[in-house]
Amino acid sequence: MSLTPSTASTLAIFCKVVDNYGDIGICWRLSRQLAHEHGVAVSLWVDDLASFRRICPEVDVAAQVQEVQGVRVLHWRGQDGVFAPGEVADIVIEFFGCDIPPGYIEAMAARTPRPAWLNYEGLTAEDWVEGCHRLPSMHPRLKLTKHFFFPGFNERTGGLLCETGLEARRQVFQHDKAAVRAFLGRFGLGEAELAARKVSLFCYPHAPVAELFQAWAEGGEQVACLVPEGVARDAVRDFLGAEPLPGAHASRGALTVRVLPFVSQPDYDLLLWACDVNFVRGEDSWVRAQWAGRPFIWHIYPQDENLHHKKLRAFLARYASELPALCALSLGWNGASEPEGWSRAWQALHAELPLVEARAASWIQEVLAHGDLATNLLDFVRSLGQTPENQV
């Protein structure tokens, strides 16, 4: 059960952009879903409107306050500021422990009733999150309790962000060959590229892109690699022999690399759905690749002391325990192991793709069985007794 418009809460999300598009990507999807599907009045505080505009062209980077697709967007300019209790939302989400302004916290403590305060944590398949999900944390000075909310892959976590009807829309699009061709045709793909194995590439700068390009170019299968502008800039420039601007493309051997403009979130979903294999990074595109039902390779956000390798292995153990080629290429892509050779690694994955495709389909149903994150989050807040219908 979710909140209905007649009992709708107000909700504030505070987002500091660290990973360019992943942080704001997650917050924007959550904001839209809460507003559109649950009737929640959402205020989204963002410190980097330029990155936001890359995934939502409607955003005005000069505006302090604006409404975008039914969400109130505020430019978060710093930690200063004085807030009145009446300005505090019913639900306050601190994304990835981003330290919301002290003045806002003071107003939260002065508000009657006090708001539900959640720390929305990063997604991981590690077992420890199941013991930390929903745990309370008392403020050291004020009468406030913050709860940790972890997205995840089973019923002991908060689930994954997934809009109502997403799976049905994906299936309709992927079964409509004309729609797929028309979408890819917007980016200039010719017949040879449309007939090739289409791979989307979204990764961090340190990925071994040049080595993978060489493996594809020397391989026996035609590959069309579609790269958003600004991604893997050096490797793409070297391959093209020109600046990697939208529309630029070149072919070498069996590989064609084409640069795409950075697209909105809905169009990025279509790109993932239209490609045969997707290389994704961070958290937002990683989750969307899972919903795409296609084979994907995840480039995880790097952490000190290679802690991200542990996180990667935890996910692979859950998702790909019976897919050795996918595991090997994923570990090599992330520098967690040294592949015997990129050509061999890709050939092994190519042979395994039917099994990977079957796993991608079964995984969707497995994760969807635990509900979607937005609904689970509101249900948790309701369990705290802090939704409007319990505040009268």
C-alpha positions, -999 to 999 in steps of 0.1 A, spaced: 0 0 0 13 35 -9 3 70 0 -26 83 -20 -29 120 -31 -55 126 -4 -29 117 23 2 128 4 33 137 23 58 164 16 93 151 10 127 167 7 157 150 -9 192 165 -5 216 154 -32 253 163 -36 266 153 -70 298 133 -66 296 108 -95 285 133 -121 253 116 -132 247 87 -108 238 106 -77 214 130 -94 202 102 -116 190 82 -87 175 112 -69 157 124 -100 142 90 -107 131 86 -71 117 122 -70 97 117 -102 83 83 -91 72 96 -57 55 126 -73 39 109 -102 29 76 -88 24 84 -51 12 120 -51 40 131 -28 50 168 -30 87 165 -36 114 191 -31 148 181 -46 178 200 -34 208 197 -58 242 213 -56 251 208 -93 225 218 -117 248 215 -147 251 178 -143 214 176 -136 207 193 -170 227 167 -188 201 140 -179 171 164 -179 174 192 -205 145 211 -189 166 222 -159 175 259 -158 210 260 -143 205 297 -133 173 292 -113 174 291 -75 139 274 -74 120 259 -103 95 232 -110 105 204 -133 81 176 -143 61 181 -111 91 182 -88 102 214 -70 140 217 -77 161 240 -55 198 249 -60 216 238 -29 243 264 -26 259 255 7 255 246 43 244 281 55 208 291 59 181 295 85 150 275 82 116 277 100 100 245 112 72 251 87 96 248 58 106 212 68 91 183 49 72 154 64 100 131 51 136 141 47 161 120 27 198 126 31 212 109 0 245 90 6 250 107 39 255 141 23 252 162 55 222 184 51 224 220 63 227 223 101 199 250 100 176 226 84 183 199 110 176 224 138 143 232 121 135 195 119 140 192 157 117 222 163 90 209 140 59 193 155 55 165 146 91 158 138 98 145 103 109 110 92 146 113 85 162 87 62 198 82 51 194 67 16 225 45 13 244 31 -17 234 -2 -34 254 -32 -27 249 -70 -27 271 -75 4 253 -94 32 260 -68 59 234 -44 46 206 -67 55 215 -61 92 218 -24 88 187 -17 67 162 4 87 185 7 117 180 39 138 207 64 147 200 90 174 212 125 169 239 133 195 223 165 206 187 169 192 156 148 197 159 134 162 163 98 149 177 90 115 171 57 99 193 40 73 176 28 42 194 5 19 184 -4 -16 190 -41 -24 182 -73 -41 160 -92 -16 132 -88 9 156 -78 37 165 -46 19 146 -17 3 145 -32 -32 154 -13 -64 140 18 -81 115 7 -107 86 27 -121 52 11 -125 48 -4 -160 86 -2 -168 88 -39 -176 58 -39 -199 72 -9 -218 105 -25 -222 90 -57 -236 69 -38 -261 98 -17 -273 122 -46 -276 97 -66 -296 90 -37 -320 119 -39 -344 107 -8 -363 107 12 -331 142 0 -322 155 9 -357 138 43 -356 153 51 -322 189 42 -333 184 59 -366 181 92 -347 218 89 -340 228 82 -376 233 44 -375 234 29 -409 224 -5 -421 257 -21 -412 257 -8 -377 221 -18 -372 230 -53 -383 260 -55 -361 262 -64 -324 253 -32 -307 272 -23 -275 266 8 -254 297 20 -235 294 41 -203 324 38 -181 350 57 -159 381 71 -176 404 43 -162 386 15 -180 407 -5 -204 387 8 -234 416 8 -259 423 -29 -253 386 -38 -257 384 -17 -289 414 -37 -303 397 -70 -294 365 -60 -312 384 -46 -342 403 -79 -346 373 -101 -339 352 -121 -363 319 -103 -355 308 -69 -365 304 -46 -335 289 -12 -333 300 6 -301 278 35 -291 295 59 -267 279 90 -251 298 122 -255 325 127 -229 329 90 -220 363 73 -225 373 105 -243 410 96 -248 404 61 -261 376 72 -284 396 102 -297 425 78 -305 402 54 -323 384 81 -343 415 102 -350 393 132 -343 376 149 -314 348 127 -300 319 150 -307 283 137 -312 279 122 -346 316 114 -350 322 78 -361 349 56 -376 355 20 -385 385 -2 -381 384 -39 -388 352 -53 -374 345 -24 -351 326 9 -356 327 34 -328 300 61 -329 297 91 -304 262 99 -293 249 130 -276 243 128 -239 206 119 -237 178 122 -212 170 94 -187 141 81 -208 162 80 -239 191 63 -220 166 35 -210 157 31 -247 194 29 -256 200 1 -231 169 -17 -244 181 -13 -280 216 -26 -275 227 -62 -273 253 -57 -246 256 -27 -222 287 -15 -204 275 6 -174 290 24 -145 282 36 -109 248 28 -96 220 45 -117 230 31 -151 238 -3 -134 203 -6 -121 188 5 -154 209 -21 -172 194 -48 -149 159 -37 -159 169 -37 -196 170 -75 -197 203 -75 -217 238 -87 -208 257 -60 -190 292 -54 -176 294 -31 -146 322 -6 -140 320 0 -103 329 34 -87 365 31 -74 371 32 -37 403 34 -16 421 1 -8 401 -15 -37 370 -19 -15 349 -17 -46 363 -51 -57 347 -67 -27 314 -51 -36 318 -62 -72 325 -98 -62 295 -98 -39 272 -89 -68 288 -114 -92 284 -141 -66 247 -133 -65 240 -126 -101 266 -146 -122 277 -175 -101 271 -198 -131 285 -174 -157 323 -177 -156 330 -157 -187 308 -128 -175 326 -129 -141 360 -130 -157 354 -101 -181 338 -81 -153 367 -86 -129 392 -77 -156 372 -46 -167 374 -34 -131 411 -42 -126 402 -69 -100 420 -96 -121 442 -98 -151 425 -114 -181 444 -138 -203 437 -115 -232 408 -92 -241 401 -110 -274 399 -143 -255 378 -128 -227 353 -113 -252 351 -146 -272 344 -165 -240 316 -140 -231 303 -142 -267 299 -179 -264 282 -175 -230 257 -148 -241 227 -171 -244 231 -181 -208 237 -145 -198 205 -134 -216 185 -161 -198 199 -150 -165 191 -113 -172 154 -123 -178 151 -144 -147 169 -118 -125 142 -92 -134 115 -114 -120 135 -124 -90 141 -88 -79 107 -75 -88 92 -100 -65 104 -79 -35 86 -47 -46 99 -14 -58 120 9 -37 98 40 -37 68 20 -24 89 2 1 103 35 14 69 50 19 57 19 36 87 20 60 79 57 68 43 47 75 55 20 99 73 47 119 39 65 124 51 97 107 29 100 76 2 127 76 -26 103 83 -9 94 116 0 130 125 -35 143 131 
